[in-house]
Amino acid sequence: MRYIITLAFASTPALAEVPSVVTDIPPVHGLVAQVMGDLGAPELLLTKGADEHDFQLRPSQAGSVADADLVVWIGPELTPWLDSALDARPEGAAALGLLDAKGTFTQSYGETGHDHGDHATEAHDDHGHEDHAEEAHDHSHEDHAEEGHDHAHDGVDPHAWLDPANGKLWLGLIAAELGRLDPDNAATYAANAEAAAKGIDALDAEVAAILEPVQGKPVVTFHDAYGYFAGHYGLTMAGSIALGDAASPGAQRLSELRGTMEEGGVLCIFPEAQHDPALVTQMAEGTGVKVGGVLDPVGSTLEPGPGAYAALLTGLARTFADCLAEG
C-alpha cells in the first residue's frame, strides 16, 4: 500500500490566527493563495527555477513544514523529498495530499483520454479519507522506492494539476480544510474558492479556444508529463524522449522515437524547463520536426502567487499552439 498523508478529521479548536500553510509546487501554491485571499499567504517550498524531482529542503523550510498548521502537496509520487519532513510533524497535524484526495481524477503514465463527466466517480471511489488515515505513516522509505516513488515510469501519473477539473475540485477541498482549522473565516475561504472555481471555468474555456485549432496534431515532448493536459484538450502525444520524471532515455528508446519522427506526421518537439535542450535539438535534426518553445509543466519559472495556476495552463497552451499552428 502506498504511503499517504491525508487530512486529520479529529475536531480541532479554532486557531487564534489564520492557519500557516506550506505548499510544495507553484500550481498548488497558486490554488491555496486564491482560497486564502487577503487573509494570509501560503509558503512555497519549491524555489523559482528549481527542479521538483531532486529538490532538497533547506533547514528553514523543514522547520516551516514542521510548524505549519497545514501542508498542501501533490503527494510522494511527485515530491518524495517532503516525506521525512512530514514524518517529523506532530501526530495528527493536518496535511492534504491532493493526488489521493477523494474525487481527484488520476490516470497512469501514457494515458491521455477520459470522460470528463466521470471525474468524481472514476477516481478514488474506494479511497475515502478514513481509509487514508489508516494507511498514513505505515510505510518505510524503503517501501517508497519499491513502489515506484523513485520516479519510475509506472503507476499513477502525478501531474494531475494539468487537468483543470482537478484544480477546480481541489479549491473546495482546500477551503474545507482551512475552514475546519479556522472556523471564524470558513465562509471567506468558501467564497474565495467559489470565485476561484469560476475563474478556472473561464480559464478552461480560454485554453480550449487556444488549442482547438491544433487538436490532433502529433507532438513529442521531453518527458511524459502532459497526459492530463492532452486528454483534456485533445492534443496528440506521439511520444516523449524520457518516460518518467527522472528517467534517462536509453539508446533503443531514442532510436525508436527518432524513427517515429522520421516517418512524418510529428510536427513539433518541445524542450522542457530544468532540462538541457541539446538532446531535443539533436533528435529534431534532419527529421523536419520543428523545435517548439520551452514547456514548464510545474511552473518552476513562473512568478508564484494566486495567478500562477492560470499562467501555467495558458503558457502551456500558447507554447503548444505557437509551434503547431505553423504546421
N, C-alpha and C positions, 0 to 999 in steps of 0.2 A: 504493500500500500504506500501511496505517496505521502511525503512529508507535507503537511498543510498547516498553515497558520490561518485562523479564521476569527470571526467575531466572538467576543466574550458576551454571553447573553445573561449573565447574572445581573441583578439590579445594581445600578451604580449611582451613588449620590451625585447631586448636581455639583459641578466644579465652581470654584469661586471666580474663575476666569474662563475665557474662551479656550477650548482644548488646544494644546500644542500638537501639531500634526507633522509627520515626516513622510515623504513620498520617495519612490525610487527613481522614476524616469520622467522626462518632461511632459508627455501627454497625460500621465496620471496626475502630476503636479498641476497641470492646467485645469483639469476637471475639478480637483479639490479646491483650487483657488476660486473657481467660479461659484462653487457651493458656499464657501466661507465668505465670499464677498468682502464687505468692508469690516467684518467682524475680526478678521485675522488673516495671516498669511502662512501657508504651509512651507516647510523647508524641503528643498530638493537636494537629494544626495548626489545624483549623477551630475558632475560639474560640466560646464559647457565645453564641448569638444572631446569629452571622454568617451571611451568605448564601454558600453554597458556590460559586456560579457566578461571582461577581465578587470573590472574596476575594483579598487581597494579602498575601503573606508579609512579616512583619517581618524585619529583618536577622538577628535572633537565631534566628528559625525557619529561615531559609535556611541559617544555619550549622549548625543541628541536622540538616537534611536532608543537608548536605554531609558531616557527621561520622558519621552513623548507620551502624551495621553492616547494617541492613536497613530499607528503606522499603516499607510495605504500603499500597497505594492501589487505588481502583477503576480508574482509568485516565484518559487525557487527554480522553475523551469527557465526563467529569463535572468534573474538576478540572484544566483545562489550565494553570492558574497554577503547577502543580508542574513543568512541562516544563523551564524554564530551570534551576531548582534541581537537578533530576535530571541535567541535562546537565553541571552543574558537579562532579558526583561523580567520584571516581577510576574509571578504566576497570576494569570487572569488579565494581564494587560491587553488592551484591545489592539488587534491587528486585522485588517481587512485584506485578504488575498483575492484579488479581483478575478483571476483566471478560474478560481474554484468557487466563486460566488454563485448562488442559485440563480439560474436564468441566463448566465453568460453563454453565448454561443461559442463553441470551440470546435476545432477540426484538426486533423492530423496534417503534418507536412505533406505538401504535394497536392492537397485538395484545394479546389477553387470554386466549388459550386455548392449552393444550398438554397433552400426555400426560406426567404426572409420572414415569412409568416410563422415559421416554426421555431424561431429563436428560443422562446421560453420553454417549449416542450421538448426540443431536441437536445438541449444541453443541460447536464447536471440534474436530470429528473430524479436520479437516485442518490443525490448527494446533498441532502439538507444540511443546514448549519449544525444541527445536533450531531449528525454523523461526523462532520468535520471536527467538532470539538473532541470527539472520542479518539480521532486519529492524530490530533496535534501532538507534536513532541514525542511520538512513539518511535521515531526512526533516527538512527545514527547517520552521520555524514557519510559513512561508508555505504550505507544503503542508497544515498542520493546518487553516488557515482554509478552504482549498479543499475539504477533505474533510469539512467539517461540524463541526469542533471549536469553531465559534463558537455552538454550541448550536442550530443549525438543526434543524427538526423532520424529520430524515431519518436513516437509518442505525440503528445499534443503540441501543436504549433503555438508558442506563447504570444505571437504578435496580434493578439485579439483586439487591441485598441484600433487597429486599422479597419475594422468594421464599425461604422458609426452607430449601428444599432446597439452594440455593446457599450460604447461611450455613453449613449443616452440612458441605458439601463443603469450603468454604474453611478450616474449622477444621483439617482434616487437612493441607491444603497449607501453612498457616502453621506447624503443628507440624513438618512435614518440613523446611521451610527453617530454622527455628530449631534443629532437631536437627542439620542439616548444619553450621551455624555454631558450634554449641555441643554437640559430641558427648557431653560428660560429663553433660549434662542432657536428652539426647534422650528418654530413657524418661519423664521427668517431663512434657515437652511433649506426648508422645504420650498419656499417661494423662490429662492435663488436657483435651486435645482430645476424647478419647473420652467423658469425663464431660460436657463441654460439648455434645457431639453428642446425648447422651441428654437433656440439658436442652432442646435445640431440638426433639426429638421431643415432649416434654411441652408445650412452648410451642406447637408446631404444633397439637396436639390442643386446647389451650385456646382458641387464636384461632379455630379451626374451629368450636368449640362456640358461641363468642360470635356468629359471623357466620352460622351455619346458619339461624337463623330469618329472616334478611333477605336471603338469596340471591335473586338475580333481580330485586330492586327497583332501578329505574334511578336513578342519581345523576349529578350534574355536579360536576366538581372545578375548581379554579383552573387547574391545568395538567396536561398529560398525563404523569403520573409514576407512575401506580398500576396499570399493565398487569400487572406480575408479581404484585402482591398480588391484584388482581381475578381473574386467571386461576387462581391457586392456590386461592382461597377461594370462587369462584363469584359474585363481585359483578358487577353490570351497569353498565358505564360508558356513559352516554348522550352524553357529550361533555365538553369542557373549554373554559374561557374562552381560555386560551393553549395553543398547540400545543407548542412547545418550552420548554425550561427558561428561556430568557431572551427568548422571542419576545413581541412586543407584538401583541395581537389587533387585527385590522382591523375596520372598521365592518361589512363584509359578514359576516364570521365571527360577530360579536356578534349581528347581526340574525338569522342563521340559527339560532344557538343559542337565542336568545330565542324564536323560532318553535317550536323543539322543546319548550321548556319550557311554552309556552302551550298546546300540543296536549294536554297532560296525560300522565300516566304517570311523569314525573320527580318523585320525592318530595323530594329534598334537593339542595341545592347547598352546597359546602363552601369556605370561605376557606382560606388557607394561610399558615403562618408565613413571615415575611420579605416578605409582600406586603400592600399596602393592601386591606382588606376592602370598601372603598367600592364597587368595581365589582361584587363579588359581591352586595352588598345591592341595588344598582341593578338588576342582572339579575333578581333574585328578585321585585321589586316588581310586584304585580298578576298574578302567574302562579300563585299558590297553592303555589309550591315553597318549602319551608322552608329557612332558612339553618341549617346544622349547625355543629358546633364546628370549631375550627381544626385542620387537618391539618398534620403536620410530618413529611414523608417522609424527611428526612435526620437527624431527631433533634437539630436545632440548638438546641432549647430544653431538652433533657434534661440531667441531670447525667451527665457522662461517667464511664465505668467499666465493669466487667465485666457490670453489669446493664442497660446501655443498649440492647443489641440486643433483649432481651425486652421492655423498657419501650416501645421504639419500635413493635414489632409489636402488642402488646396495646393500646397507646394508639390506634393507628390503628383497630384493630378496634372498640374501645369507642366511638370518635368516630363511625364509620360506623353502628354498631348503635344508638346512643342516638337518632340522628335518624330512621333508617329504621324502627325499632321503633314509632314513633309514627304511621307511615303506614298 
